[in-house]
């Protein structure tokens, strides 16, 4: 957020430049050259983080074999024993297709893919008898699947594709909104698709999968989102019942491709986190982790779904806590279970970044951040702010259990996260409509924090929020009325220093709460 010169960085001080001066105040006082060089990542911190991730089983390099190839197919995949052998044979794809999928995904994620190579490989597959459309399949694999792999490959076959005009429209829009193509023109809002879906009497699973690609990127009506999620739910339940009748046993598959299931569950999770829950979705949220781990290690999709899995577990833990209660009158064993569960969840929220590849890390202080890293930072900030807001609202009960209070260090940390959410570049905001709701949710959290603590930085941070899409006009007016016009005295400190220092110290506290070893 703020970059320091070499001297101030060495002294771990904030670099202050007065007016039009060429040197910061400390360098001017000591008559030193005020130089800015590229900040090198801390190897010690990186190794420590990897060791912690390995102990937690968060997917760090030491916690899983490196010789297992990632599965890039959009089909149903095994999930912690959920699939039987029969379930694995339910959907068959030519092995060559799987190899092409994996190769294209890995090359694209690494930034080393070019369109001609992918097109040639896919053309060779098509000439060998494949039924997929060359250009559409190629565009989907290149520009959409590494980010949102929610359309199964068999849905792009001619016989399926010709029946779904909605799927074709969604794929075209998703390609235009891809974070790989920031120069491409945005494909408008979702009103036209809303109308098309409203006119459609029966929605197919392929139609629903197409819309799931766009839910994070475009604004849809509540009725459309509800219908899409219920279509996926109903199809899954119906097919599982059919499978049960055929095999006279409890089905061990989802009934639909796991990629479509992951799209629906992740969309439902993010809607809950931004305060727009739909009716209860009867789909297994615990499938997100298993499917995410089957994707390429460097892809955005893998870490997007892993973060959605953390968000889903946070939502479930909130429900469980409300049902079980956290008062002193509770059974001591149950209280300890609740304490450890929340401590482990917070620990994972703080440390999940250690498994991110460099191109998904938000490194604005040393290199220009990639669009993928900015989106990932917005999502992770939403999860962290939601977690801390929930706990601080129960500071006397839940906060006391895990030693979390609204003290300055915690408040600085939350303000730093909120500030980074509000300064998201407009180009990224235009391609991920979900960020509009994330910003509004962050503003609600900061306003609530201001009411609770009267911490001055909260008002100054709130002043940075603007309702760019004018969807929250009433709330924006309320914010402006409550915070006034300023000016405020803001203690501006290096956001990255706040984040890393707080993360490391709080992680040590959580290890003591849980009693380590290996966070149990």
Phi, psi and omega in degrees: 000312175236133182260137180254153176287173185299318182293312181295326178293320178295323180275356182058049180237158176283136182271118183245123177247122182272123173055231183264019181294151181269348180231152177288169186297321181291316179294324178295318181295322182266001181056050178250152174292131181267097186246145178241117177239165184296130178284129179268138179296146181286112179293325180296315180294321180298316180293319178298317180297320179295321179296319178296316180297324179295319179293324181284339186075035183273008182097015178294168187295332182276351189260357180212151181295147182265354183264008178270117182290139178291148178262119184257003181292148177271016183268174177299136183231159178298144182222090175052044176085006182289330184262135172271175177300321179295323179294325179292330181274357185297320179240123182244136177229144178306135182300330179296323178299317178299319179295318179297315178306308184297316182297314182293320180296314183293320180294319182293318180297326181276357180076016183247018183259144171237156186298325184294318180298312181297318181298319180296316180297316180292327179294322178296323178294318181296320179294339179275008176113005179292153183251009181275149178284128187304300189295317182293314179298317181298315180294320180296313181295322182286310197250349184239310187301324177297342181254309185226087187272059189258001176251123179290148184301321183292344177287346178268004176292154186304315185293328177279317186295321182294337181276348188235094174291331179295318179299317180298316179297317181295318180296319179297317179292320181297321177296319180292333181266003184300143176290348174283341187237062183294341181276345183288152181284140180292145185266042175070190180265189185263011184297319179296319177292323175305314181295318180296320180291323179296326180282340182283121183291311179238128177265133176274167176296326178295320176300313181297319180298321179298317180291326178300329177298330188260349184302319177287342191257334186230160180266124178241160176291158179298323181296320180294314181297317179299318182292320180296312181296321180289331176296315178297315180299312183295320179295318179298314181295317181297316182289327176294321177294320178296319179295322180294321179293324181287322186255358180049041177208168180291125181295141181248016175238170181280348183085342179225163178305139183298331181294321178292318177301316180297322178297318180291315182294318180293319178298317178297319181296313181295325178295322176297318184292329179268011174082023177236061182289142173266185175297159186306130180260120184270066177229148183285109181289340182285000179278347184299315184296315181297318180290320180300320182291347177275351182271167180302140186295333183262000184279149175299320185303317181302310185282331174300315181285326175296321178290322175298325177297319177297317178298320179295320179291328175296314178301318180293322180293325176298314180297316181297320180293320179296325180285316184280330183080162182223025181282164181294339182284349180294162175299138183298324180295316179295322178297318179294322177298315179297318180299312182292321181298315179290322179297317180293322179294316178296319179301317180290322177298323181285328190250003184293338181296342185294342180265001181283138172289161186304324184287353177253003177269141179277100186245048184299336185280346180229330178220154175300130181288142176284156176303322180298318182292326179294317178296316180299321179294320178299316182294315181293325178295322177299315181296314181296315181295322178296318179298310183291325177296317180297316182291316182292333174292345177236044187299327183282340182247284181294319178300322178293328180297320185247019174058048178236117181231160179283063178270164185308319181300317178294319182292320176299319180298314180293322178294322178296319177296314182297319179299318181293331176291318186285342181260023178298131180301144183297327180298322177285321179300323180292338182259347177229090184297335178303331181295331176301315179288327177297317179297317179295319178296320177298319178297320178296319179296317181292324177294319177297321178293324177296317178298324185281323190240339187056035176285120191300325181299333182299318180293319180295321178293319179299328180296341180280344183277132173232140179277080191297326180264001178055043177261346184234051187298317182296318180291321178299320178294322178296317179299313182297322180292322185279325184270343180077200185250359179079198356283161181239153174272113185246131176273092182277115178234161185300116183299322180292321177298318178300313185297306186292320180295312180297317182301314183293316182291318180292324178298321177296320178297317181294325176297322178292322180296314182284334182086024184038234310294129183063026183054030176055000000 
